[in-house]
Amino acid sequence: MATQQPLSFKAVKKIGASRKRPKSVSPTLLTKREGRISTPEPEDKEKQRQISVLKAFDHAVEYGPSIGISRLERWERADTFNLNPPAEVRDIILMHPDDLQFTESLWHSYNI
């Protein structure tokens, strides 16, 4: 009777290699495979830039706390106390009055 030897690392690796999970394919890769490379629309780039400006405003401590109030309320409070918040932030918020991504701070969905 032959005794079974324990599997070495290489043997285990070979067994596991046959059970690889398929990689998910991103939409960008699909378009590259199809011969079309999708590039973000100019308005998408502008939206991303605007959101970056708003996030920077959320992180700027010189304008006071940003938890529990909207971005516009925070901007107005900072303006009232002559903290000179960027006018661009107010303009961006007013351009998108119904979009929570623009009107609320980064932490509005957290129960703090």
Chimera marker file (.cmm) of the C-alpha trace (Angstrom):
<marker_set name="trace">
<marker id="1" x="0.000" y="0.000" z="0.000" r="1" g="1" b="0" radius="0.5"/>
<marker id="2" x="1.416" y="3.364" z="-1.022" r="1" g="1" b="0" radius="0.5"/>
<marker id="3" x="1.305" y="6.159" z="1.495" r="1" g="1" b="0" radius="0.5"/>
<marker id="4" x="0.061" y="9.493" z="0.301" r="1" g="1" b="0" radius="0.5"/>
<marker id="5" x="2.646" y="12.236" z="0.529" r="1" g="1" b="0" radius="0.5"/>
<marker id="6" x="1.593" y="15.711" z="1.670" r="1" g="1" b="0" radius="0.5"/>
<marker id="7" x="1.150" y="18.180" z="-1.149" r="1" g="1" b="0" radius="0.5"/>
<marker id="8" x="4.025" y="20.551" z="-1.706" r="1" g="1" b="0" radius="0.5"/>
<marker id="9" x="3.533" y="24.247" z="-2.285" r="1" g="1" b="0" radius="0.5"/>
<marker id="10" x="3.906" y="23.802" z="-6.042" r="1" g="1" b="0" radius="0.5"/>
<marker id="11" x="1.263" y="21.090" z="-6.133" r="1" g="1" b="0" radius="0.5"/>
<marker id="12" x="-1.177" y="23.206" z="-4.140" r="1" g="1" b="0" radius="0.5"/>
<marker id="13" x="-0.517" y="26.157" z="-6.366" r="1" g="1" b="0" radius="0.5"/>
<marker id="14" x="-1.213" y="24.095" z="-9.478" r="1" g="1" b="0" radius="0.5"/>
<marker id="15" x="-4.477" y="22.837" z="-8.051" r="1" g="1" b="0" radius="0.5"/>
<marker id="16" x="-5.549" y="26.362" z="-7.117" r="1" g="1" b="0" radius="0.5"/>
<marker id="17" x="-4.596" y="27.719" z="-10.528" r="1" g="1" b="0" radius="0.5"/>
<marker id="18" x="-7.393" y="25.769" z="-12.167" r="1" g="1" b="0" radius="0.5"/>
<marker id="19" x="-9.955" y="27.480" z="-9.920" r="1" g="1" b="0" radius="0.5"/>
<marker id="20" x="-9.167" y="31.069" z="-10.806" r="1" g="1" b="0" radius="0.5"/>
<marker id="21" x="-12.048" y="33.477" z="-10.666" r="1" g="1" b="0" radius="0.5"/>
<marker id="22" x="-12.804" y="35.313" z="-13.883" r="1" g="1" b="0" radius="0.5"/>
<marker id="23" x="-11.758" y="38.925" z="-13.802" r="1" g="1" b="0" radius="0.5"/>
<marker id="24" x="-14.479" y="41.494" z="-14.150" r="1" g="1" b="0" radius="0.5"/>
<marker id="25" x="-14.209" y="43.579" z="-17.259" r="1" g="1" b="0" radius="0.5"/>
<marker id="26" x="-14.500" y="47.320" z="-16.902" r="1" g="1" b="0" radius="0.5"/>
<marker id="27" x="-16.570" y="49.305" z="-19.398" r="1" g="1" b="0" radius="0.5"/>
<marker id="28" x="-13.413" y="51.108" z="-20.486" r="1" g="1" b="0" radius="0.5"/>
<marker id="29" x="-11.775" y="47.818" z="-21.426" r="1" g="1" b="0" radius="0.5"/>
<marker id="30" x="-14.861" y="46.774" z="-23.339" r="1" g="1" b="0" radius="0.5"/>
<marker id="31" x="-14.773" y="49.909" z="-25.417" r="1" g="1" b="0" radius="0.5"/>
<marker id="32" x="-11.052" y="49.448" z="-26.076" r="1" g="1" b="0" radius="0.5"/>
<marker id="33" x="-11.681" y="45.886" z="-27.232" r="1" g="1" b="0" radius="0.5"/>
<marker id="34" x="-14.443" y="47.082" z="-29.522" r="1" g="1" b="0" radius="0.5"/>
<marker id="35" x="-12.141" y="49.668" z="-31.014" r="1" g="1" b="0" radius="0.5"/>
<marker id="36" x="-13.833" y="52.640" z="-29.391" r="1" g="1" b="0" radius="0.5"/>
<marker id="37" x="-12.080" y="54.469" z="-26.611" r="1" g="1" b="0" radius="0.5"/>
<marker id="38" x="-14.496" y="56.446" z="-24.526" r="1" g="1" b="0" radius="0.5"/>
<marker id="39" x="-13.273" y="59.754" z="-23.223" r="1" g="1" b="0" radius="0.5"/>
<marker id="40" x="-15.154" y="61.759" z="-20.615" r="1" g="1" b="0" radius="0.5"/>
<marker id="41" x="-17.434" y="64.414" z="-22.019" r="1" g="1" b="0" radius="0.5"/>
<marker id="42" x="-16.288" y="68.021" z="-21.423" r="1" g="1" b="0" radius="0.5"/>
<marker id="43" x="-19.222" y="68.629" z="-19.076" r="1" g="1" b="0" radius="0.5"/>
<marker id="44" x="-18.178" y="65.549" z="-17.058" r="1" g="1" b="0" radius="0.5"/>
<marker id="45" x="-14.690" y="66.983" z="-16.668" r="1" g="1" b="0" radius="0.5"/>
<marker id="46" x="-16.162" y="70.308" z="-15.583" r="1" g="1" b="0" radius="0.5"/>
<marker id="47" x="-18.462" y="68.562" z="-13.089" r="1" g="1" b="0" radius="0.5"/>
<marker id="48" x="-15.483" y="66.674" z="-11.647" r="1" g="1" b="0" radius="0.5"/>
<marker id="49" x="-13.542" y="69.944" z="-11.356" r="1" g="1" b="0" radius="0.5"/>
<marker id="50" x="-16.460" y="71.627" z="-9.590" r="1" g="1" b="0" radius="0.5"/>
<marker id="51" x="-16.835" y="68.755" z="-7.144" r="1" g="1" b="0" radius="0.5"/>
<marker id="52" x="-13.099" y="68.921" z="-6.432" r="1" g="1" b="0" radius="0.5"/>
<marker id="53" x="-13.445" y="72.631" z="-5.613" r="1" g="1" b="0" radius="0.5"/>
<marker id="54" x="-16.340" y="71.868" z="-3.257" r="1" g="1" b="0" radius="0.5"/>
<marker id="55" x="-14.438" y="69.050" z="-1.549" r="1" g="1" b="0" radius="0.5"/>
<marker id="56" x="-11.495" y="71.382" z="-1.000" r="1" g="1" b="0" radius="0.5"/>
<marker id="57" x="-13.932" y="73.854" z="0.576" r="1" g="1" b="0" radius="0.5"/>
<marker id="58" x="-15.256" y="71.084" z="2.853" r="1" g="1" b="0" radius="0.5"/>
<marker id="59" x="-11.726" y="70.298" z="4.021" r="1" g="1" b="0" radius="0.5"/>
<marker id="60" x="-10.694" y="73.930" z="4.566" r="1" g="1" b="0" radius="0.5"/>
<marker id="61" x="-10.874" y="74.551" z="8.306" r="1" g="1" b="0" radius="0.5"/>
<marker id="62" x="-10.502" y="78.324" z="7.983" r="1" g="1" b="0" radius="0.5"/>
<marker id="63" x="-14.199" y="78.630" z="7.002" r="1" g="1" b="0" radius="0.5"/>
<marker id="64" x="-15.486" y="76.949" z="10.141" r="1" g="1" b="0" radius="0.5"/>
<marker id="65" x="-17.036" y="73.539" z="10.779" r="1" g="1" b="0" radius="0.5"/>
<marker id="66" x="-18.857" y="71.879" z="7.902" r="1" g="1" b="0" radius="0.5"/>
<marker id="67" x="-20.745" y="69.159" z="9.753" r="1" g="1" b="0" radius="0.5"/>
<marker id="68" x="-24.483" y="69.525" z="10.174" r="1" g="1" b="0" radius="0.5"/>
<marker id="69" x="-25.030" y="72.368" z="7.688" r="1" g="1" b="0" radius="0.5"/>
<marker id="70" x="-25.224" y="72.670" z="3.939" r="1" g="1" b="0" radius="0.5"/>
<marker id="71" x="-22.347" y="74.042" z="1.904" r="1" g="1" b="0" radius="0.5"/>
<marker id="72" x="-24.268" y="77.223" z="1.129" r="1" g="1" b="0" radius="0.5"/>
<marker id="73" x="-25.051" y="77.796" z="4.832" r="1" g="1" b="0" radius="0.5"/>
<marker id="74" x="-21.379" y="77.307" z="5.635" r="1" g="1" b="0" radius="0.5"/>
<marker id="75" x="-20.342" y="79.661" z="2.839" r="1" g="1" b="0" radius="0.5"/>
<marker id="76" x="-22.800" y="82.339" z="4.036" r="1" g="1" b="0" radius="0.5"/>
<marker id="77" x="-21.650" y="81.959" z="7.654" r="1" g="1" b="0" radius="0.5"/>
<marker id="78" x="-18.011" y="82.312" z="6.599" r="1" g="1" b="0" radius="0.5"/>
<marker id="79" x="-18.925" y="85.387" z="4.552" r="1" g="1" b="0" radius="0.5"/>
<marker id="80" x="-20.806" y="86.884" z="7.528" r="1" g="1" b="0" radius="0.5"/>
<marker id="81" x="-17.685" y="86.526" z="9.674" r="1" g="1" b="0" radius="0.5"/>
<marker id="82" x="-15.505" y="88.059" z="6.923" r="1" g="1" b="0" radius="0.5"/>
<marker id="83" x="-13.545" y="84.840" z="6.375" r="1" g="1" b="0" radius="0.5"/>
<marker id="84" x="-13.543" y="85.493" z="2.616" r="1" g="1" b="0" radius="0.5"/>
<marker id="85" x="-14.816" y="82.163" z="1.282" r="1" g="1" b="0" radius="0.5"/>
<marker id="86" x="-14.221" y="81.642" z="-2.446" r="1" g="1" b="0" radius="0.5"/>
<marker id="87" x="-16.992" y="83.146" z="-4.572" r="1" g="1" b="0" radius="0.5"/>
<marker id="88" x="-16.584" y="80.238" z="-6.993" r="1" g="1" b="0" radius="0.5"/>
<marker id="89" x="-17.887" y="77.843" z="-4.319" r="1" g="1" b="0" radius="0.5"/>
<marker id="90" x="-21.114" y="79.838" z="-3.951" r="1" g="1" b="0" radius="0.5"/>
<marker id="91" x="-21.521" y="80.051" z="-7.729" r="1" g="1" b="0" radius="0.5"/>
<marker id="92" x="-21.085" y="76.283" z="-8.130" r="1" g="1" b="0" radius="0.5"/>
<marker id="93" x="-23.608" y="75.550" z="-5.385" r="1" g="1" b="0" radius="0.5"/>
<marker id="94" x="-26.174" y="77.910" z="-6.899" r="1" g="1" b="0" radius="0.5"/>
<marker id="95" x="-25.744" y="76.329" z="-10.346" r="1" g="1" b="0" radius="0.5"/>
<marker id="96" x="-26.886" y="72.951" z="-8.925" r="1" g="1" b="0" radius="0.5"/>
<marker id="97" x="-29.530" y="73.751" z="-6.271" r="1" g="1" b="0" radius="0.5"/>
<marker id="98" x="-31.258" y="70.354" z="-6.422" r="1" g="1" b="0" radius="0.5"/>
<marker id="99" x="-28.204" y="68.078" z="-6.526" r="1" g="1" b="0" radius="0.5"/>
<marker id="100" x="-27.106" y="66.838" z="-3.086" r="1" g="1" b="0" radius="0.5"/>
<marker id="101" x="-23.653" y="66.106" z="-4.459" r="1" g="1" b="0" radius="0.5"/>
<marker id="102" x="-23.223" y="69.880" z="-4.811" r="1" g="1" b="0" radius="0.5"/>
<marker id="103" x="-25.337" y="71.299" z="-1.992" r="1" g="1" b="0" radius="0.5"/>
<marker id="104" x="-24.342" y="69.054" z="0.916" r="1" g="1" b="0" radius="0.5"/>
<marker id="105" x="-20.905" y="68.590" z="2.440" r="1" g="1" b="0" radius="0.5"/>
<marker id="106" x="-18.926" y="65.381" z="2.255" r="1" g="1" b="0" radius="0.5"/>
<marker id="107" x="-20.185" y="64.341" z="5.679" r="1" g="1" b="0" radius="0.5"/>
<marker id="108" x="-23.926" y="64.963" z="5.301" r="1" g="1" b="0" radius="0.5"/>
<marker id="109" x="-24.784" y="61.253" z="5.158" r="1" g="1" b="0" radius="0.5"/>
<marker id="110" x="-22.875" y="60.387" z="8.348" r="1" g="1" b="0" radius="0.5"/>
<marker id="111" x="-24.620" y="60.478" z="11.704" r="1" g="1" b="0" radius="0.5"/>
<marker id="112" x="-22.059" y="62.501" z="13.598" r="1" g="1" b="0" radius="0.5"/>
<link id1="1" id2="2" r="1" g="1" b="0" radius="0.2"/>
<link id1="2" id2="3" r="1" g="1" b="0" radius="0.2"/>
<link id1="3" id2="4" r="1" g="1" b="0" radius="0.2"/>
<link id1="4" id2="5" r="1" g="1" b="0" radius="0.2"/>
<link id1="5" id2="6" r="1" g="1" b="0" radius="0.2"/>
<link id1="6" id2="7" r="1" g="1" b="0" radius="0.2"/>
<link id1="7" id2="8" r="1" g="1" b="0" radius="0.2"/>
<link id1="8" id2="9" r="1" g="1" b="0" radius="0.2"/>
<link id1="9" id2="10" r="1" g="1" b="0" radius="0.2"/>
<link id1="10" id2="11" r="1" g="1" b="0" radius="0.2"/>
<link id1="11" id2="12" r="1" g="1" b="0" radius="0.2"/>
<link id1="12" id2="13" r="1" g="1" b="0" radius="0.2"/>
<link id1="13" id2="14" r="1" g="1" b="0" radius="0.2"/>
<link id1="14" id2="15" r="1" g="1" b="0" radius="0.2"/>
<link id1="15" id2="16" r="1" g="1" b="0" radius="0.2"/>
<link id1="16" id2="17" r="1" g="1" b="0" radius="0.2"/>
<link id1="17" id2="18" r="1" g="1" b="0" radius="0.2"/>
<link id1="18" id2="19" r="1" g="1" b="0" radius="0.2"/>
<link id1="19" id2="20" r="1" g="1" b="0" radius="0.2"/>
<link id1="20" id2="21" r="1" g="1" b="0" radius="0.2"/>
<link id1="21" id2="22" r="1" g="1" b="0" radius="0.2"/>
<link id1="22" id2="23" r="1" g="1" b="0" radius="0.2"/>
<link id1="23" id2="24" r="1" g="1" b="0" radius="0.2"/>
<link id1="24" id2="25" r="1" g="1" b="0" radius="0.2"/>
<link id1="25" id2="26" r="1" g="1" b="0" radius="0.2"/>
<link id1="26" id2="27" r="1" g="1" b="0" radius="0.2"/>
<link id1="27" id2="28" r="1" g="1" b="0" radius="0.2"/>
<link id1="28" id2="29" r="1" g="1" b="0" radius="0.2"/>
<link id1="29" id2="30" r="1" g="1" b="0" radius="0.2"/>
<link id1="30" id2="31" r="1" g="1" b="0" radius="0.2"/>
<link id1="31" id2="32" r="1" g="1" b="0" radius="0.2"/>
<link id1="32" id2="33" r="1" g="1" b="0" radius="0.2"/>
<link id1="33" id2="34" r="1" g="1" b="0" radius="0.2"/>
<link id1="34" id2="35" r="1" g="1" b="0" radius="0.2"/>
<link id1="35" id2="36" r="1" g="1" b="0" radius="0.2"/>
<link id1="36" id2="37" r="1" g="1" b="0" radius="0.2"/>
<link id1="37" id2="38" r="1" g="1" b="0" radius="0.2"/>
<link id1="38" id2="39" r="1" g="1" b="0" radius="0.2"/>
<link id1="39" id2="40" r="1" g="1" b="0" radius="0.2"/>
<link id1="40" id2="41" r="1" g="1" b="0" radius="0.2"/>
<link id1="41" id2="42" r="1" g="1" b="0" radius="0.2"/>
<link id1="42" id2="43" r="1" g="1" b="0" radius="0.2"/>
<link id1="43" id2="44" r="1" g="1" b="0" radius="0.2"/>
<link id1="44" id2="45" r="1" g="1" b="0" radius="0.2"/>
<link id1="45" id2="46" r="1" g="1" b="0" radius="0.2"/>
<link id1="46" id2="47" r="1" g="1" b="0" radius="0.2"/>
<link id1="47" id2="48" r="1" g="1" b="0" radius="0.2"/>
<link id1="48" id2="49" r="1" g="1" b="0" radius="0.2"/>
<link id1="49" id2="50" r="1" g="1" b="0" radius="0.2"/>
<link id1="50" id2="51" r="1" g="1" b="0" radius="0.2"/>
<link id1="51" id2="52" r="1" g="1" b="0" radius="0.2"/>
<link id1="52" id2="53" r="1" g="1" b="0" radius="0.2"/>
<link id1="53" id2="54" r="1" g="1" b="0" radius="0.2"/>
<link id1="54" id2="55" r="1" g="1" b="0" radius="0.2"/>
<link id1="55" id2="56" r="1" g="1" b="0" radius="0.2"/>
<link id1="56" id2="57" r="1" g="1" b="0" radius="0.2"/>
<link id1="57" id2="58" r="1" g="1" b="0" radius="0.2"/>
<link id1="58" id2="59" r="1" g="1" b="0" radius="0.2"/>
<link id1="59" id2="60" r="1" g="1" b="0" radius="0.2"/>
<link id1="60" id2="61" r="1" g="1" b="0" radius="0.2"/>
<link id1="61" id2="62" r="1" g="1" b="0" radius="0.2"/>
<link id1="62" id2="63" r="1" g="1" b="0" radius="0.2"/>
<link id1="63" id2="64" r="1" g="1" b="0" radius="0.2"/>
<link id1="64" id2="65" r="1" g="1" b="0" radius="0.2"/>
<link id1="65" id2="66" r="1" g="1" b="0" radius="0.2"/>
<link id1="66" id2="67" r="1" g="1" b="0" radius="0.2"/>
<link id1="67" id2="68" r="1" g="1" b="0" radius="0.2"/>
<link id1="68" id2="69" r="1" g="1" b="0" radius="0.2"/>
<link id1="69" id2="70" r="1" g="1" b="0" radius="0.2"/>
<link id1="70" id2="71" r="1" g="1" b="0" radius="0.2"/>
<link id1="71" id2="72" r="1" g="1" b="0" radius="0.2"/>
<link id1="72" id2="73" r="1" g="1" b="0" radius="0.2"/>
<link id1="73" id2="74" r="1" g="1" b="0" radius="0.2"/>
<link id1="74" id2="75" r="1" g="1" b="0" radius="0.2"/>
<link id1="75" id2="76" r="1" g="1" b="0" radius="0.2"/>
<link id1="76" id2="77" r="1" g="1" b="0" radius="0.2"/>
<link id1="77" id2="78" r="1" g="1" b="0" radius="0.2"/>
<link id1="78" id2="79" r="1" g="1" b="0" radius="0.2"/>
<link id1="79" id2="80" r="1" g="1" b="0" radius="0.2"/>
<link id1="80" id2="81" r="1" g="1" b="0" radius="0.2"/>
<link id1="81" id2="82" r="1" g="1" b="0" radius="0.2"/>
<link id1="82" id2="83" r="1" g="1" b="0" radius="0.2"/>
<link id1="83" id2="84" r="1" g="1" b="0" radius="0.2"/>
<link id1="84" id2="85" r="1" g="1" b="0" radius="0.2"/>
<link id1="85" id2="86" r="1" g="1" b="0" radius="0.2"/>
<link id1="86" id2="87" r="1" g="1" b="0" radius="0.2"/>
<link id1="87" id2="88" r="1" g="1" b="0" radius="0.2"/>
<link id1="88" id2="89" r="1" g="1" b="0" radius="0.2"/>
<link id1="89" id2="90" r="1" g="1" b="0" radius="0.2"/>
<link id1="90" id2="91" r="1" g="1" b="0" radius="0.2"/>
<link id1="91" id2="92" r="1" g="1" b="0" radius="0.2"/>
<link id1="92" id2="93" r="1" g="1" b="0" radius="0.2"/>
<link id1="93" id2="94" r="1" g="1" b="0" radius="0.2"/>
<link id1="94" id2="95" r="1" g="1" b="0" radius="0.2"/>
<link id1="95" id2="96" r="1" g="1" b="0" radius="0.2"/>
<link id1="96" id2="97" r="1" g="1" b="0" radius="0.2"/>
<link id1="97" id2="98" r="1" g="1" b="0" radius="0.2"/>
<link id1="98" id2="99" r="1" g="1" b="0" radius="0.2"/>
<link id1="99" id2="100" r="1" g="1" b="0" radius="0.2"/>
<link id1="100" id2="101" r="1" g="1" b="0" radius="0.2"/>
<link id1="101" id2="102" r="1" g="1" b="0" radius="0.2"/>
<link id1="102" id2="103" r="1" g="1" b="0" radius="0.2"/>
<link id1="103" id2="104" r="1" g="1" b="0" radius="0.2"/>
<link id1="104" id2="105" r="1" g="1" b="0" radius="0.2"/>
<link id1="105" id2="106" r="1" g="1" b="0" radius="0.2"/>
<link id1="106" id2="107" r="1" g="1" b="0" radius="0.2"/>
<link id1="107" id2="108" r="1" g="1" b="0" radius="0.2"/>
<link id1="108" id2="109" r="1" g="1" b="0" radius="0.2"/>
<link id1="109" id2="110" r="1" g="1" b="0" radius="0.2"/>
<link id1="110" id2="111" r="1" g="1" b="0" radius="0.2"/>
<link id1="111" id2="112" r="1" g="1" b="0" radius="0.2"/>
</marker_set>
